Amino acid sequence: MFTASAFLNVVGVILATIILVYAFIKKRFSYWKDRDVPYIQPALPHGNAEGLLSTKSPSECLVEFYNTMKARELKYAGVFFMTTPIFVPLDLDLIKQIMQTDFVHFTDRRSFYNDKADPLSAHIFSLTGQRWRNLRVKLTPTFTSGKMKLMFPIIVKIAEEFVRTVDEESRVEPLEVKDACGRFLTDVIGNCAFGIECNSLKDPNTEFRVKGKRVVNLTNFEMFIAFLSITFPTVMKRLGGRVTPKESADFYWNVIKDTTEYRQRNGVRRNDALQLLIDMMHKNGEDGDNTLSFSEIAAQAFVFFIAGFETSSTLFSFALMELAVNEDVQDRLRNEVNEVLNRNNGEITYEDVLGMRYLDMVVNETLRKYPPVPILSRVCTKDYKVPGTDIILKVDEEKFDPTRFNDENKNGRHQFAFLPFGEGPRICIGLRFGLMQVKVGLALLIKNFKFKMNPRTVLPIKLDPKNVLTEILEGIWLDVERI
Ligand code: HEM
């Protein structure tokens, strides 16, 4: 029987819980005030992240913070993601100090991995401390210019197939570039990271591509779990939390396992990242000081694929969109490509791509205006005068102007004002590869086609609020004219 005193007890517990939660949140929200750090007033329940991942993408949220802080002429400010306090430096020298000079205080980024329940999540992007450092040393040789040169012919071969695919498909309807670039880059990375012909240019629904897209397009429930995992990593690890959708994780695990076993059984070697990883694997598959276990190499091959195709395809699609809008830039780029390629009877070489100065300016201007990774995060891992950091990339004027990256402007700018690949010891390990695959593809497309905006594209471009990377929500449709 539910007595009056039992009822009063229940009400009392509920009231006490509400008061405790309220007191906790109030205390958390005074975090920056207590430390004399200027801050943006938070509100319940999102802190300063209202609309994040529902109506606003991370980069749109950050631009709002940035504008508010800049208007107050702040060098740094505190914000709250839910109830988590985040320190945001705006001063470029302070950014340099945190990312490079004082890196030992900030070796980790906010991330989650779970070796047991989700072994593919234990990759170099999310690992922390000494485990990250050991891997970074081992993996850095994967992306030297010597290795890039070995992979270059694969990129060119797939870029030529891309030109043929664009030619065929744009005869039927305008080209949707987000999907087209995604297929090109899936094939490049699949080939260079796993040594596998993914064939997504021929078949857009190949399993490799579908399962890859699934990893970055999480359901609302998966987003919620990922959020809990990053916020409460210890508890979520114990509860078996995971951030990689199971069906995609199983697919990539099996692909890497089958390919590795096939190569070991048949003595097959290839010039790709997987080969370099296999070479680092201990003969017995056990961990040693200088060797990697199968689980470790699988996680690294997986992150190369995921980190490599999504970011580069955002860069490639936005570059084509801006070229379609800015015909003068498109013509100037085509002149450069033709001039360089004509010297080599139309053949494209590794040195040619590196030498195309205007192509480099166009790519950098696209990275400035649409940074594929809008948040650079570091966790304070050793006492420092500030407790943590999130860095905002500068997205200022809307005009697409590659001359911002001519030598004069580039040299006159603070080195830390433009960070599309991050900086310091944790800078993007695939920087060279990411740039190379997009530049080869862009040069060959611009040589063969003229691009114009098709009215089917909804302008201004809307970003996907549910994607932590900068991602286009709908398509970018371009008319393609053969040259
Ligand atoms: C346009 C293409 C790309 C962009 C804009 C990009 C951007 C970034 C950024 C901003 C970071 C964080 C750096 C920091 O915290 O300071 C990062 C890290 C990383 N990127 Fe990239 N990336 C691209 C392509 C690639 C490619 C092609 C690969 C691999 C094949 C790759 C693999 C990685 C890895 C493994 C990390 C983690 C490095 C570490 O923590 O040690 N990225 N990338």
Boltz pocket constraint, residues with backbone or C-beta under 6 A from the ligand:
constraints:
  - pocket:
      binder: B
      contacts: [[A, 109], [A, 124], [A, 125], [A, 126], [A, 136], [A, 303], [A, 304], [A, 305], [A, 307], [A, 308], [A, 309], [A, 311], [A, 312], [A, 315], [A, 372], [A, 373], [A, 375], [A, 376], [A, 377], [A, 419], [A, 420], [A, 421], [A, 422], [A, 423], [A, 424], [A, 425], [A, 426], [A, 427], [A, 428], [A, 429], [A, 430], [A, 431], [A, 433], [A, 434], [A, 435]]
      max_distance: 6.0
